[in-house]
Amino acid sequence: MSGLPREAYDFDDLLAPTTVPVVAHYNKQYGTNVHPDQYYDPNTNWGITDGDEIGRRMNEFVMTPAHLELPPMEGAVEVLTEAKEKAELWVITGRPARTREATEAYLDRWFTGIFAGIEFTASFDSWGRPKAEACHELGITRLFDDLPKHCQSVAESGIPTVLYGDYAWNRDVQLHRLTQRALDWAEIRLILNGTKLSTAR
């Protein structure tokens, strides 16, 4: 332990813009016509119904060289470089552990020396576990994530959260009282510097 508070950041669509290339790769490989906005829609036709197999296919892109070449979200590296001076930073991702090598390679390339560790929750697989559980095990004091369900469950467990981005899957949601909204990394910087943004945006 560093003695600093521990804060956690999701990976996909917070650190790196992955949904668009993941869906494009899936459509090309499996002949589907999924739109990126449908990524988290339970009614999306992925061509098969086995949830674990859909997850495996989605993660195929992570194993390609193109994944490593994705530039990070604008402002992420700069803001996190500042943030690590005031907190111990972790990644808590819904990816499964089988993506560890590719995920760590990406962080080593683009976020060198920023994160103290990474936790894989496999939260989209049948054997996965809640991010709230991982947060409490690691002693996380705040989670940044783009998925409302993760922000909600972690906030309900007593840990403040920040819902990131303006995506089809996180618009028009009612936020928990412990959840703030940040539309981009400039707004994350404001939150980290103590500016409280509206929970209703």
N, C-alpha and C positions, 0 to 999 in steps of 0.2 A: 504494500500500500504506500502511496506517495504522500498521504496526508491531505491531498486535495480532494474536493468532491468529485464523484464519478458521474460523468454524463455519457449517454449512449445515443448513437446515431444509426438509423437504418442505412442500408446500402442502396438498394434499387430505387431509382427516381428521386433520391435525395443526394447521394454522393455522385452517382452516375446515371445518365439518362438511358435506361435499359429497355423500357417497355416497347418502344417503337422498333428497335432492331430485333428484340426477342420475337415479337409477333411477325415481323417480316420474314425472319428465318423459319419460323414455324410454318407460315403459309407456303413458303417456297418448298420446304421439305415434305409437307403432308397434304398439299393441294387444297388447303382451306382458304377462307376469305374473311378472316377475323380482323376487325378494326382495332387499333390500340385502345380506343375508348371502351371496348368490350372486355378488356383483359380480366377485370375482376367481377364481371357480370355472371352470376350463376347460370344464366340461360344461354350463354355463349356456346355455339356449336364448334367444338374443337375437333370434330370428326370421330371422336371416341367418347366413351362415358366413364372410363376408369380414371378417377382423379389422380391417383399416384402415377399412372402412365402419362397423363397430361403434364404433370409436374416434371417428370423425367425428360419429356420432349422439350418442354420450355427451357430447361437448364442446358440443353445441348448447345445453345448459342454461347453460354458462359465458357464452354470448353474450346471455343474457336479463337484464332488470333485476333479476329475483329473485336472481340470483347475487350482485350487488353488495349486496343487502340482508341476506345471511346474516350473523348475528353471529358473530364469531370464537369459537373454542373457549374455554371458561371458563378464565381465568387466563393465556391466551397473551400478550395485550398487556402485562400487568403484568410477567410474568416476562421477556419479551424486552426491555422497556424497561430493566430492570436489567442484562440480559445484554450489551446493546450497549455498556455502559461498560467491559467487560472483553474483548470480542472484536468482530471485524468480522463481521457477520452477513449471510449470503447465503441465498437460496432456490434450491434445486435441485429442480425439479419434473419429473415424468414427462409433464406436459402438452406438446403440440406448440407450436411458435412461433406458430402461427396464433391461439392464445389470448392472445398477449402483451398486447394492449390491454386486454382484460377483466380479466386477471390483475393487471396493474399498476394498473388503476383500483381494484381491490379492496384491494391493498396500500396504495395512496395514501390510501384512505379510512380503513381500520381500523388500519393499522400505519405511520402517517406517520413518516417519518424513521428507521425502525428498520433497514431493510435496505440494504446497500451495493449490491446487485445481484441479478439473478435469471437463472438458467440453465434453459433449456428443453431437456430431453433426448428428448422424444417416445418415451419408453421402452416405450410400449405399441403403437407403430406399427412397421411392418416396416423403416422407415428410421431408427429411433431408435438411441440409443447408451447404453451402461451408465452408471449414475450414478457408478460407481467412476472411470471415465475423466474425467468432469466434475470430480469431487472432486480428483483429482490435478492436473488442469490449473489449477484455481483455488487450489491449495495449502490445501485444506480440512483441518482437524485433527480434526474430529468431525462426524458426520452424525446427524441426528435424523429418523427415518422410521417410518411405520406398516407398511411392507411388509417381511416377513422376507427376501425375495430381495434387496432393495436393501441391507439391513443386513448380510446375509451376504456379498455380493460385495464391498462396500466394506470390511468387516472383514477379509476374506481378502486384500485388497490392502494391509493394514497400517494402515488408518485406523479408530480407535475409532468405534463407532456406538451409538445408543440407539434401541431398538425401542419405539415409543409406542403406548399404548392397549390396550383390551381388545376386540378385534374378532374376528368369526368367522374372518377370514383370517390372524390372527396369534396365535391360541391354540395351545397344545400344540405349540410348535416348539422345537427344540433350538438354543440360542443359541451363537454363536461366543464364544471366550474374550475377544474385544475388544468384545463387545456387552453392554450393560446394558439393563434393562427399566424403563420408566417408564409407569405406568398412567394418569397424568394430569399436568397442568402443575404441580401441587404437587410431584410427584416429580421432574419436570424441574428445578425450582428447587433441590431437594436435591442433585441430581447436579451442577448448575452451581456449587453452593456447596461441592462437594468431598465430599459424602456418597456412598459407594459402595453402591448398591443391589444386591441379589442378582441374578445372571444367570439364576437358575433359576426365577424366578417366572412 
